[in-house]
Structure formats: C-alpha cells, structure tokens
Amino acid sequence: MSRDTLTGSRIRERRGMAGMRQADLARQVGISASYLNLIEHNRRRIGGKLLVDIATELGVEPSLLSEGAEAALISTLREAAAAAGASVRPELDRIDDFAGRFPGWAELIADAHRRIGTLERTVATLTDRLTHDPHLATSVHEMLTMVTAIRSTAGILADTREIEPEWRNRFHRNINEDSQRLADSTQRLVSYLDGAGDADASLTSPMEEVERMLADHDYAIPGLEAAEADLEGFVALQPQLTTKAAREAALNALRQLRSDARSMPRDEVAEALERHGMDPSALARRFRVSMAVVFRRIAILSDDLLPDPIGLVMCDGSGTLMLRKPVEGFPLPQFSAACPKWPLFQALTRPLQPILRAVEVTGREARQFHCYAISETVGTVEFNRDPLYRAFMMVVPVAVPLDNPRHVGSTCRVCPSSDCAGRREPSILVDGI
C-alpha cells in the first residue's frame, strides 16, 4: 500500500477526535456512509473537492489529511524492521496500513527504536573512552601506584614492633603525602569522567583539540584565503588550544587548509561542482592538484556548497587516525582503532592509487556512503630513503540505495557484525545489552 492511500486512516482518526459519527460526516459531504467507510479503510482513493469538503467539516487543512507526518514515521519503522535482523519478520508490505490505523503504537515503536539507537551510541562512546583512553589509563595506573605505596608503608608500621621515632615520623609523613596525592588524582579523575558521555569533551591530545577548534568554527576559518590572514594571531585566541603542541598542530593544519584554499578558490570550486558534480578526478584535473587536496577542500566546503555535508578522515602510515571531520551516520572512534575494512586503510597498501567503495555502516541506522580514499607521500621523495605515507578518505552520503555495498563498522567493540574476518575483539553489542 502506497503512502498516499493513508488519507482514509487520517480521516477516520480526525473524525474520531472530533467526536463525529461516520454517517453524520457522510451526510454533510454528500456521500453514502458505506462509501465513506471504504475511504476510511483505505479502499477508495480520495482527492479534489471531496477531500476539501471533508477537511472543511473536520476543521483541518486538506494537507493534514493528504500528507500528514506518516512519511517520517514509516521511514523510522522501516529502519526499526531492518535493525531487527533475521530473527524478526515484520509484515513490511502492511507497514503503511499499520501506521495509519494505529498511529500511537507506530509512534511508540519508532520512539523505542530512536531511544535504542541513542543508547547504543552512548555505549559506544563510553566503551571507546574507558577501553582506550590514554589519559584514563595513566590516571588509573598512577592511583594504583600510590595505593600500593601507602599499603606498603602502612604494612611496615603495622608489622614492625619497634621503629625508631625518626623512621616512624618519616613513614607517617610518606603516608600523608601519598594520601594527599591520591586524593588529588582521584578528584581530577572524577572531574574528567564527568564529561565521559560527551564524545567531544575532555580532549586528551593536541589533534583532538585542533578538531574541536575546527568544529567550533564549522570548518570555515574566516579570511583563510586572504594573503594577509594572521594565522598565528588567530590560533593564539582559540580557547580550545590549551597546550603549545596543540597550537603548533593547529597552525600546521591551518597552513595546509590555506594552501588548499589558494589552489582551489571557493567560487571556482562552486562553478566546477556545477559542471562536473561530485567527481574528484575531474576536479583534480580542473585545478591541477592532488586528489588529497580535492578531498580536503571539498570536505571543508561541503557544508556550504553541497546539499549534505561530507566527512573526512586522515591517518598516518601506522593507521592512527590523525584528523576527523565527522558526518552523520558514519561514527568515528575517538580513542580506539577503527574498522580495518575502511577504504582508508586499503589506500595505504596502494600508494597513489585512488579507491572508490560503496559502504554500508553496520548497526541500526545502516546508512550508506561512497568512500573515496587515496594515500600520498609526506614531503618529497628522495633516493635511499623510505617514504612516509598519509591516507585520506572522503565520506559522501548517498540518497539512492547502493547495490552490494561493503559492510563496515566503527570499531570492533561496538560493531554487531558476527562473521567479520577482520574482528580483533568481541563486541559488547550482544543480545541483552
């Protein structure tokens, strides 16, 4: 049943809300009660003057009967059905009728699906942090060291009957100092964990601070293309950059983005996109730049020039993620290792060879993307010196369903795939979680 046949269900619902009998409404619009009954059960199509007359009698706009909010609701119900897997087989061919006849129950199912998705994302963020966060690991190790020292000193005092007053005082002083340090470390750890549910909170590395700075400016740095832009002054004023290392990393990133902007001016990029569309190869030829420059520039300008934002991920030769521009539906781990099936990592094995893959992200939302990836050398290539590589991946949302996309995840700990050859560790998203 198509969505436009839900008009009858909306009429029946509105009539019930108005406390009007079916026969009374039929009489007022000049049709038989039996014909109105067929309409309300979606067995007869309705439109034109009759729809306007019924809407007038019910005191609503005709669009509320012909359109309503079922489109988004049905889409969410289909997502919930897809997320259920093979263990549950809902009647997809009757989903429109279900949403029209039982809108309350349909909305309840959709709301539960959205809540579960939110909880899974929270679990993913917390697991990523608690499992791989270097700051948390260092803090816990420091606390365990101090607890061990206090216990050792206290054991000496408890087991030794006669201790010189000078040594006893020294042991007491050590216990007091270690206890104070333990209390301070515990307080810092508690403050740190207060933001553990926020994927953007409690940044722990210079590049993460750079990512926060870029995100806070929507990746649109004012005056970036201007020759007189004072990048050093701009960086010095950014509150997100709390360390010298973060400010240096931010300055290097802005210099790279400024070079990209000068190679691909915004207005010319907009014109090229109108002419070539999302074709990185054509754009690289048009501006005579490398594919990596195209990826970076298009991802930065996508929020302004394209219908949907585009994501960008960069990694070094070890596979460590160095810079992330997230995109809705493609989760990027903050601390842990990413999915080995990302085209980003395939590009490292094929230097300078562009890769295009259709992918679908595992999980309840199961969104699909085109991923463009390439790896390029860092600096110039010299004789008798092994080159270093960095890989870039542009993540482009797609509106039309893709054929046979490759299933990829975020990181193993929160990936529900059960038969992945690249799995490193078990997932916590099992039945019962």
N, C-alpha and C positions, 0 to 999 in steps of 0.2 A: 504494500500500500504506500503510495507516494505521500509526501508531506502535505501537499495541497489538499488532500482529502481529509485532513483533520478538522476542517471547518465545522463539520457537523458535531464533533465532540466538543468543540469550543462553544457552539450554540447551546448544546444541552447543558454544559457547565454554567454558562451565563444565565440561562433560563432558570436553572435551579437556584442560583444565587439571588435572582430577582423574585423568587417565590411564585413563579408564574406556571400555570398548568400548560401542558403541551397543546391541548385543544384550544385554550384561550389564545395562545400565540398564533396558532394556525389560522384561527378565525380572523384575527386582527390583520394578518398579512394576506388574507385571501386565498389560502390553500387548505387542503384537507389535512386532518390530523394524521392520517396514515402516511401521507406524502412527507409531512414534517418528520414523522418517526423514521422514515427511510433516510432523510437527510441527516438527522441527528446520529444515526448509526453508521454514517459514512458510506451509505449505499447509493446515494444520489449526489452528484456534484451540484454546486450552487454558486451563483455569481450574479453580476449585474444588478438589476433593480430589486430582485427578491432579496439578495444579500443586504442591500442598503435598507430595505423596508424592515427586515428582521433586526438589523443593528439599531435602527431608529426605535423600534418597540422595546428593545432591551436596554436602550440608553447608552450604547457604546459606539466607538468608531468602527466602521466596517473593517479597517485594517487589523483590529484586535481579533476579529473572527477569522479573517483570511490568512493572517500571518502568525500573530502571537509570538510566544517565546519558546515554542517547541523545538525550533531548529537547533538551538544550542543544547537544549535538554536531550534531544535524541542523539546528538553527536556525543555527548558525555556518556549516555547509556551504551552506545556502541563501543566507546573506549573501555567502559567497565566490562563489557562482554568479552572484548579482546584480551583484557588483562586477566580474566578468569582462567584462561588456558583450556586445555582439552578436557579437564575434569568436569566442567560445567558446560552444558549446551543450551543456552537460551534460544528462544524462537526469534531469530533475527528478522524473519520475514513479517513478524507481527509487532515489531517494536514500536512502530508509529501508532498502531491502534492502542497498544498498552499505554503510551504516553498521553494519548488523547482521552482514553476512558478513565485512567487512574493517574491524573497528573500529580497528586500528592505522593503516592507511592513511588512514582517515577522520580520525582524530585528527591525523595528520601534516599533512593538507591544512588542517584547521581551525587548527592551530598556526601554519602558514605564513601563513594569512590574518590572524591576530591580529598576528603579527610585522610584516607589511607595513603594517597599519594603524598600529601604534606608530611605525614608521619614518617614515611619511608625516606623522604628527603632529609628530614631531621636526623633520623638514624644514620643515614649515610654521612652527614656532616660530622656528627659526634663520633662515629666509629673511625672516620678518617683522622680526626684530631686525636682521639685517645690512643689509637694504634700507632700512628706515625709522627705525631707532632714532636719535633726535636726539643722544643722548649719544655714540654711536659715531661719527656723522658729525662732531661737533665735535672729538672726540679725534683722529680721523684728520687733519682739517684743521689742527689745532694741531701735530701731528707733522710734517706736510708743510711747514708754515711754518718750523719750526725746522731741518729738514733743508736747506731752501733757504738759510736764513741761514748755516748752517755751511758749506755748499758755496760760497756767495758769498765769505765771509771767507777760506776756505782757498784759493780761486782767486786772490784778491788777493795772498796771501802767496807763492803758487807762481809767479805771472806777473810780479811786480814785483821787479826785481833789487835795487834799493836802497830801503830803507824806514828811516825814522828810528827809532831804538830805542824812542822813546816810542810811536810808532804801532804798531810791531811788538808791543810788550807789550800794547797795547790790543786788537789783533786776537787775540792769543793768549788774553787774558782773555775776550773775547767768545766764542771757540770753546769755552773751558772752561765758561762759564756756560750757553751754549746746549746743549752736550752733556749737562750735568747735568740741565737741564730736559727734554731729550729722553728721557733715561734714566728720569726720574721719571714722565713722561707714559706711556712705554711700560709701566712697571710697573703703573700704575693701569689701563691698558687691558687688560693681561693678567689682572689681578685681576677686572676687570669681565667679561671674556669667559669666565672660569672658570664663571660661572653662566649662560652663554648658552643652555644646553639646557633650563633651567628657566624655564617661562613666567612664573613668579611671582617670579623672582629679579631682582636688580639693578634696583629700581624707579627710574624717572627723572623722574617728575613728581609733584606733590602729590596729584592724584587717584588715581594708581596706589598711592600709599602709603595713601590712605584705603580703597581697595578691599582692600588686603592686611589692614588693620586689621579691616574688617568681616568678611572671610572668616575670619580667625583666630578671631573670636567667633561664627562660624556665623550672622552677621547677626542675632543675638539679644543685644542690648545689655541688660545687667541693669538693672532699675529704670527703664527708659526711659519708662514711662507714669506713674511717680510724680512728683508735683508738686515734690518736694524733690530730685529727681535732680540731682547735681552734674556736669553735662556737662563744664564746664571742668576740673574735677579729674580726671575720667575720661580726657579727652583728654591731659592733661599726663603721665599714667602710661603711655601707649602707646608702646612702643619702636619700632613701625613708623613713627611720625611723626617724621621726623628734621629737619624744617625748620619755620619759623614759618608759611610758606604752607600746608604740609600740615596743620598743627594748626588753622589757620583754616578750611581746607576741610572738615576732619573735623567741626569744631564746627558749621559750617553744615549739613552733611549730617545730623548727629545732631539738630539742632533741627528739621529737616524731618521726620525719622522720628518724633520725639516728637510733633509736631503731628499726623502721620498716626495715630499710636497713640491719641492722645486722641480723635480723630474717629472711629476705628474700634477700640474696645477688643477685646482678643483674644477674650474669652469670647463677646461678641456676634457677632464675626466667625465663630467656630466654629458658633454657632447658625444664623447666616444661610447659611453654606455647606451645612449640613444641609438647610435649607429650600429654597434656590434653586440649589444646586450652583454650578458654575463659570460664573456669569452676571454679568459685570462691570456690565452695565446695571442689573440688578435690585439688585446690591449698592450701586451709586451712588445709586439711588433710596432704598434702605433707610436708608442712613447720611447722605443728603443731602450728598454730597461730589462732587468732580470725578472723572472717570474716571482721571486721573493718580494721584490719591490711592489709588483702588482698586488700580491696578496695583502701586504701590509697596508697599502694605500686604499684599496677597495674596502677592506675591513673597517678602516678608520672612517671613511666617507659614507659607508653604507647606511648609517643611522640617518643621514641627511639626504642621500641621493636615491636610495633604493626602498622598495615597499617594506622589506623586512630587514632587520639588522643581520649582519654577517659576523660569525665568530672567527677568532684567530688564535692559534696555539703555536708556540715556538719551543723547540727543545735543542739541547746540545747533543754531541755525539754519544754521550752516555745514556741518552733517553730521558734525562731530567728535564721536566717542564720548567721553562725559564720565564715565559710571559704568556698570559692568558687574557683574551677578550671573550668573555662568555656569551653564549647565545641560548635563548630559551629552548629547553628540551634536550640540550647536549651538555650534561653535567661534567664539570672539570674538577678532578680531585685537587685539593689544596696541598696536602702533605704526602699522600701515598703515591705509589707508582700507578700509572694509567693503564688502560686496556692495551695489551700488546697487539691487538688486531687493528688498531688505528692506522690509517694510511700514513700518518705522520712518521711512524717508526719504520714502515716499509720503505719510505723515501730514503732513510739513512742507508739502506742496503743498495740503493740505486742512485748514486750521486748524479745530480744534474738532469735526471730523467723525471719529467712531470708525471704525476699519477692522479687519476680521477676515479673515485669509487663511490658507488651508491651504498649508503649505510642506513641501518635502522637501529636506533638505540634500544637496548633491552629494557624492560620494565613496563609499568602500567601505561605510560603515555605512548610508548613505541613510536616516536616521531622519526621521520626520515629526512636525510640530508644528502647533498652532494659534497664530498670532501675532496678538495684539491690539495695536493701535497708535493713538495719538492725539497731537496736538500742541496745546499750550496756551500762552497768553501768559505772559511773565515779568513779574511785578508787575502794576500796574494799567494800564489802557488810558487814554490821555489824548488830547485833541484836538491836532491839528497835530504829532503825534509818532508816528513809525513804531513799531509794536510789535515786540518781540523774541519769538521762539518757542523752546520746547524740546519735543522729541518723546520719547515713552516707548513702549517695546514690551515686552509681556509674552509670554514664550515658554513655551508649555504643551505638554509631551509628550502624544502620543496613543497609545492602545493598539490601537485599531481602524484598519486601513488606510484612508486617505483616498482619495476619488475625485479624479483630476486635480489633484494638488497642484502648486503653483508651485515650480519648482526654483530654489533659492538656494544661494549658496556662502558662504565666509568672506571671502576676499579674492582678487582676480584671480590673484595669483601662485601660489596653491595650489588653484585651482579647476579641475577636469578638464573642465568643460563646453566643448564645441568650437564651439557655434553660438550663443553668447550675444551679443545685441546691445549689452549694457552692458559688455563687456570693455574694460578700459583698457590692459592689458599682457598679454603671453603668460604662460602658466602654465609652471611648472617641472616639473609632474607630467605629463611626457610619457612615451611609450614608452621604456624603457631606464633611467628614473630609479628 
